[in-house]
Amino acid sequence: MIANLPFIAVAVVALIGIVVILTRQNLVKMVMGLSLVEAAVNLFLVSLGYRNGGIAPIFTRAPAGEMVMPTVQAMTLTNIVIGIATTALLLSFVMLVYRKYGSADAGVMRRLKE
């Protein structure tokens, strides 16, 4: 059970993020929900690469033993950078929408379309 705890945490954080995206009308809160989903993906990637008692893959003359997977760590760092850029872009879109319509509420913008 304790070995599956990170995966349970991933499921809970991802579920909270999806619920926030689907239930909130405020665009900023929707972006925050997307950030929660991105954090869940990062936690999932780190959990996949973890090895109990593993050696960090930074040694040139590594001692004998099982190493932690460096590929997953590199993917996680890349995902963090992409997530920050995506969040910044979405928040800038929210700012533009707020300037144009005077509201960051998705329901208000849907009513403007009709």
N, C-alpha and C positions, 0 to 999 in steps of 0.2 A: 504494500500500500504506500509506504513512504517513497518507494522508487518512482511511483506514478504521480507524486505530488506536483512536480513541475508541469506535467501535462494537464492535470486537473486545473491548475492555476491558469494555464494557457486557455483552456476552454471557458473558464469563468470570465477572464478579462476580455476575450473575443466576444463572448455572448453579451457582456455589458456594453461593449462598443457598438455591436450591431443593434442592440435595443435602443441605445441613445440615437443612433443614426435614423432608425425607423420611427421613433416616437416623438422626437423633438422637432419643433418648427423653426427654431432659431438656427441660422446658418453657422454661427460660431460654435454652437453646441454640436452640430453635425460634424464639423471639422474636428472637434475634440473627440467625438466618437470614432472617427476614422483614425485618429492618432492612437486611441486605445487598441484598435484592431492591429495597427502597425506594431505596437508594443507587444501584443500577443504573438505576432509572427516572429519578432526578434527573440522573445523568450522561448518559443518553440525551436528556433534554429539553435540557440545556445544549448537547450536541453538535449537536442539530438547529438550534438558534438561532445557532450560531457562524458568522460570516462572516470569511473571511481578509482582513485589512486593513480590517475594518469599523469604523465609528465608534460609540462608545457613545451610546445614545439619551438622553443627559442634557443635551445642549446646547439652548439656546433658539434660537440662531442657528448651526445645524449647518453645517459646511463640506460642500461637495459630495462625494458619495461614497456608498458603500453602507453602510447602518446595520445593526447587529446587531439581531435581532428582540427587542423588549422584551416581547412577549406570552409567549414561552417563559420568559423570566426571571421574570416574574410568576407563571407556573404553577409553576415550580420552587420559588419561595419559599413559595407556598401548599402545595405538596406536602411541603416540609420541616416546616411547622407541623403539618399533618395527620399526618405520620409520627411526630413527637414525641408528639403526643397519643395516637395509636394505640399506640405503644410503651409509654407510661406506663400506659395502661389495661390492656394485656395483662400488663405486669409486676405491676400491682396484683392482677389475677386470679390470677397465679401465686402471689403472696404469700398470698392467701386460700386457694387450693388447698393450699399447703404447711401453713398453719395447721390446716386441717381434716383432711388426710390424713397429715401428717407427712412428705411426700415430694413432690418436684417431678418425679418420673419418670412419664411417661405410661403406661408398662407396668404400674406398680403400680395406677394408677387404673382401667385396663382390667380388671385382675383383681378389683378391688373390685366392679365392676358385675356379674360373673357370679354 
